[in-house]
Structures are given as C-alpha cells and as structure tokens.
C-alpha cells in the first residue's frame, strides 16, 4: 500500500475530518481512506450496522427525535 502525506491542510478541514471520524467510530486516517475510496471508486466501505445507524442519524438533535410515551404502569418487584 502507498503512503500519502498532505501538507497545508486548513485547520477547519482537519477539525471537520476529526469530527466525522469520531462520529463514524474510527481514526482520521481511516476516515480519509473512506472519503478517497468513495470519491475515486464511488463505493462506501462496509461498516457495521451500528456505524451506519450512527452516520444516518448524526445530524439529528434530541429535540428532533420523538420518544414514545411510556404509559404502562410500574409494578412492584416480588422477591420470594
């Protein structure tokens, strides 16, 4: 495999890259590989289900997610 060094990268780009990598649960280096792979080959790496779900809903805030009401009454735990 080849090694690539990128110099003079804007701080804002690096920060966005760091945040994207954290959201996707992997290193900045792996994030760059995924971005380059998608840009050059048009495919995305096969991440696990949890990573794909996290990626899908990363832009949503808590106020945008509807939490269903819990209308079942609580019951006392019986220990014998």
Secondary structure, DSSP 4 states (H G I P E B T S, - for coil): -------S--HHHHHHHHHHHHHHTS-HHHHHHHHHHHHHHS------HHHHHHHHHTT--GGGSPPPP--SPP-PPP--
